[in-house]
């Protein structure tokens, strides 16, 4: 099966945006911290199934989208007439 070559920046950025440490990210991916560090550095390719499972696990941890002026102004972003 084809392996996915990591684009180092986005993987780390997603982890940081979710507020995860490398240890926490590794736990969610069910790999060792060392393996996670290898993924994040781009030295080791992450299997597509591991990446998908990790992204699915991280998605609920990502910050909630806000409106331009904060959560109460979310209605300003809608196209209501």
N, C-alpha and C positions, 0 to 999 in steps of 0.2 A: 504494500500500500504506500502511496506517495506521502512523504513527510512535508510539513509546512515550514518554510523558512521564516523565522521570526523577523519582523521589523521591530528592532529593539525598542525604539521610542514608544510606540503605542502600547505595547504590553506593560511596560513600566508605568506609563501614564495612566492606564486604566486601573492598575493596582493602586497607585497613589490617589487617584480620584475617588476610589472606593474606600480609601482610608485604611488599606491593608498593609501589614508588614510583609516581608518576604516569607516569614514563617507561616503567617496566616494564608497567604496566597498558595504556598506549597501544600498546606493542609487541604485547602479547597480543591486543588488539582490532584491530590492524592499522590504526591511525589515528595522526595526529600528536599530540604532547603537547598542543598548543593545542586540538585537537578534543576530546581526553580531558578537559581542564580545562573546556571548554564543557559536556560531558556531565555532569561531576561537579557543576558549578555550577547545572545545570538550565536554562541559557540555550539549549541546543540539545537537541533530542530525539534519543535514540539509537534507531536502527532496531532492531526486535525481533530480527532475525537477528544483528546485531552483538552485542546484549546476550546472546543465547543462546550464541553462540560464545565470548564472553568468560567467561561463567559456567562453561561446560564446561571452559575452559582453566584457570580459577582453582580449581575444585573440588578437584583433586589437591593444591593448595598450601595448602588450609585446614588448620588444626590438627586433629589426631586427637582425637576425643571421648575424654574421660577419665571414669573412675568418680568417685564422690563424693569419695573420698580419694586420688585419683591413679590412674595406670595399673594398678597391681597390684591395686587394689580394685574393678576393673570388675565383678567377679562380684557385688558387693553391689547393683548396679543391676538385676540380672536377677531374674526372678520364679520361680526354681527352687524346688521344694519338697523 
